[in-house]
Amino acid sequence: KHLFPKLHAALYRGLGAVESPDFADVASWYEGWKGLFPPELEAQEEVRLQFNRCLVMMNAAVSGEDLAPHDPSKNEGRQHHAEAAPGRGAGSASAPMEPMDARDLDVTLKDLVENFSMQRGIEFIPKIGRFRDSFQIYSFGGISITLDNRREEIEAFLQGKWEKVSLEKLLSSI
């Protein structure tokens, strides 16, 4: 409800920020966000529709179309572009796209992990007074983890050592 409008706005700003966005960077950014969603969440119709809106906007930019019809600030009341075909892939570009990440959306890694855990009924709570390298330690289903928003990394204490993990690996470790 809150993530996708911000995601669409960041994508729109990024595609319109330069005359020739780096579509490989745009595709990588999109895949990065999509990859944060586990398959069962990604398969939900509303989530698929929202990611499809991103693909439609990216396809319009690759095709050289005017992006104004895709401006999220003007299309909030409109139907989603779910019927439109997804993007055909990345084109070449001469100017780099303005980097976009979670900070552009005011969504933190903690927000994403918290939503992920809530949807699965997994306990996600801070361990009061416990820190590692100045990062708060959380319990995720009984596993100690830290979240680095700047590097967008999750580290978990597994088998006696700290290691970088994905949400999928963390889930399978519970």
Secondary structure, 3 states (H helix, E strand, C coil): CCHHHHHHHHHHHHHHCCCCCCHHHHHHHHHHHHHCCCHHHHCCHHHHHHHHHHHHHHHHHHCCCCCHHHCCCCCCCCCCCCCCCCCCCCCCCCCCCCCCCHHHHCCCHHHHHHHHHHHHCCCEEEEEEEEECCEEEEEECCEEEEEECCCCEEEEEECCEEEEECHHHHHHHC
